[in-house]
Amino acid sequence: VLQRCQLDAVVRQTVRKYAKLFILKKIQLVFQETKWEVLSDEKWLCFILNQLISNAVKYRRDPPVLTFRAVRNQDTLTLSLQDNGIGIDARDLPRIFDKGFTGQNGRRSAPNATGLGLYLCKRLCDKLDIGLQAQSSPAGTTLSLTFRINDFIHGVQGPL
């Protein structure tokens, strides 16, 4: 169900599920509110964010830091989740959205990994017309969701 979604509220709702774990594992969360809205399906957007956070927590490095950053360009809004975790091997990066692919880190750090989480995220993003990109280095990983700002959103939020 596509509807106007307050991006900050969706992020807060998803992060709230991890509050106890963040406290227990001393994970620092960095998030600056944006007041921006996107046209999406809130339930599935929460699912996508949940999976991205889950991976960031699973492959963390001490002291763990998760940073949400939103950037608005002319006709796009990009929400990025950056971690300072163990990163994704450059050889594995092109395949992380493939069904069943776990990569070297998945085999070492999370032996029960199924390789379905990012695959499902990519499929959902494709259906919701959200771009999903990944960048990684040994210093951490950034996964970015890019939403189109269409005439409907411009009418709600006004021009840049």
Protein Blocks (a to p, Z undefined) as FASTA:
>chain_A
ZZdddfklmmmmmmmmmmmmmmmnopacddddekiacdddfklmmmmmmmmmmmmmmmgc
cdddddddddddfkbccdddddfbebjafklmmmmmpghiabjmlmmmmmmbgolmmmmm
mmmmmmnopacdddddfkbccddddddddfklmmmnopZZ
